């Protein structure tokens, strides 16, 4: 029974989540483009949003790429520069710092949405649900830090890397090899995959539209005003985008 459960969770379930993540995003973009956004509540409790949003985004971006590089880089590649033990220590320290920063930011965002009646009115059930799921996932990630300190030889990290690389290369490892892992790792993996499953149905889709090109954008943006401008009842002023 346990073998079957692990096979479902760590061999079949990842592909269900990946399929929903890819095709769900494409279908939503094609059919519901007006919902392709993260509704802003910036005008409400702006200061708390500033700190919460910046801390959360800084931490989550670092954690995402840290997990991607850490799990998907073959041992033959990173062993040219560092040992598995050193990689494990880097992951514990860097991941612990980024996770704490992200946790503080997300806690501020969640507190803001749960305690302010006006913001709660502008939030959907999925908005609150995805924030709570991300918060729980962060807590689980931080809980794994003490367990990782008990495996400083890097064995657990190598085991998780083999599993992740097997999923990506469509050569999944035997799920029974994960049965010896501590429970925080297992729950962290399952909830992480579930986030990819929920991705197309939540505000997280705005990640696909991250305004990366805005930083280097050239040209002008149109700024309109209702006040008289140059003797006219209304007008438009052109200002550089940098302003």
N, C-alpha and C positions, 0 to 999 in steps of 0.2 A: 504493500500500500504506500509506504513512504517512497519507494523507488518510483512509483507511478506519479505521485504528487510532485516530486522533484523534476521528473522528466517533463511534466506539463508546464511547470513554472519556469524552468530554466532552459528548455529546448523549444517547446512550442510557443509559449507565451511571448518570448521576445519577438518572434516573427509576426505575431498578431499585432503587437504594439507598433512595430516598425511599419507594417502595412497601413495601419490606421493613421499613423503619423504622416506618411508620405501622401497616400491617396486621399485621406481626409482633408489635408491642407489644400491639395489641388482642387478638390471638389468645392470646398468652401470658397476659395478664391474665385472659382468660375461662376458659382451660383449665388453667393452672398457677399459681394464685395463691400456693401455698405456696412457690414458687421466686422470687416477686417480692420480692427482698431482696438486700442485700449482707451476707453473713455476717460477723459481727464477730469479731475476734481481739484485742479490746482488752485482755484480761487477760494477753496475751503481749507482752512488750517494749512496755509502755504508753507510755513516754517517747518512744521513736522514732516510735511511731504518732501521738502528739500533734503533734509538729513536722511530720512528713511529711504527715499528713492535712490539717492546717490550711494549710500552705504550698501544697500541691497544690490544694485546693479554692478557696482565694483566687485563685490564679493562673488556674486553668481557668475559673472563672466569669467573671473579667475578660476572658480571651481569647475565650470563647464570645460574649459580648455585644459585645465589641470587633469581632470578625469579622462578626457579624450586622449591626451598625450600619454598619461601614465598607464592607461589600460591598453591602448592600441599600439604602442611602440614595441616592436619585437625585442626580446632580450638580446638578440645578436647585435642589434643596433645600439641600444643604450649602454650595453656592457663595454663598448669601446671607450666610454668616457667615465662611467661610474659603476660601482658594484650594486647588486640588488639591495644590500644593506643600506648603502648611502641613498639610493633612490627612495627606499622606505622612509628613512629619516627626513628627507626633503619633503616627501608627501605629508608626513605627520605634521611637521612644523608649518610649512606653507599652507597646507589644507586647513590646519587648525586655526591659523590667523585669519585666512580668508573666510572660513566658515563662521568664525565668531563675528567678524565684521558684517557678513551677510545676515547672520541671525539677529543682530542688533537692528539693522535696517529693516528687515522684514517684520520684526516685532513692532517697530514704530508704525509701519504701514498697516499692519493688522489691527493694532490698538486704535489707530486713527479711524479705520473703517467700522470697527465694532462699537466704539464709544461715541461717535459723532452721529447724531440722528440724521442730519442733513446729508452727510456722505453716505450713510447707510441707505438712504432713499435713492441715491444714484448708483448703487451697487446691485448687481444681479446675484442670484444664488451661486452661479458659477464663479463670479469674481471672488466671493468669500471662500468658496470651497477650494479653489486652486491656491489661494493664499494660505489656507490652513494646511493643505496637503504639502505645500512647499515648506512650511514651518516645521511640520512633523518630520519631513525628509531631512531638513537641516539638523534637527535634534538628533535623529538617528545617526547622521554622519558624524556629529561631534561625539556621540556615544562610542563610535568605533575607534576613536583615538586612543583611549586607554587600552583597548583590546589589541590595537596595533603595536603598542609599546611592549606588549607581551610576546610579539612575534618579530623581533628586530632583525631576524635573519632574512626577512623578505619573502618567506615561503608563502604566506597568505596572499601577498601582492602578486606573486608569480602565478598562483592558482587562479586568482580573479582575472588576471591578464589573459591566461590561456582560455578561460571561459569566454571573455569578451571578444577576443580575436577569432575564436572558433565560430561565434555567432555572426560576426561581420564577414568572414570568409565562407560562410555556409558550410562549415565543417564543425558542427557543435561537438563539444567534448561530452563524455559520459557524465550526466547530471549527478550520478552517485558520488563523484569526486568532491562535490560541494557539501555533502552531508556532514562533514566534520567541522565546517565553519561555525563560528559563534553566531547566535541568533541575530545580533544587530546587523551583521553583514548581509544576511539572507533577506531580512525585512527591508533593508536599505536598497538592495537590488530590485526586489519586487516592486516597491513603491516608486523607485526611479523609472522602471519600465512603464508603470501605470501613468506616470506624468506624460510620457510620450504618447500613450494611448489617448489621454484627455486633451492633449495639445490642440488638435484642430477644432475642438468644441469650446475652447476658452479664449480669454484675452491674450494668451501666450502667442497667438498667431502673429501679433505685431512684431515679433522678433524677425520674421522674414522680411519685414519692411523697414528694418533699422536704417535710419538716414545717414549711412556712411558717407555718401557723396556730398552731403551738406557741408562738411568741414572744408572741402576744397572747391565748393561751388563758386563759379564766376558769374558776373552779370549783375542785374538789378532785380529788385523785387518791388512790386507796386504797393504803395501805401496810400489808402484813401481816407479822406476825412469828411465829416459832415459840415465842418465850419467853412465860412467863406474863404476862398483862397484866390488872391489876385483879382478880386472884384467879382468873382463868380460865386454862385450859390453853393456849388460843390465843386470839387476838383480832385485832382490826383497828384501826388508828389512822388517822385522817383528817388529812391535812396539806394545806395549800394547795399548788397546783402550783408556785408560785414557790420553795418550799423544796426 
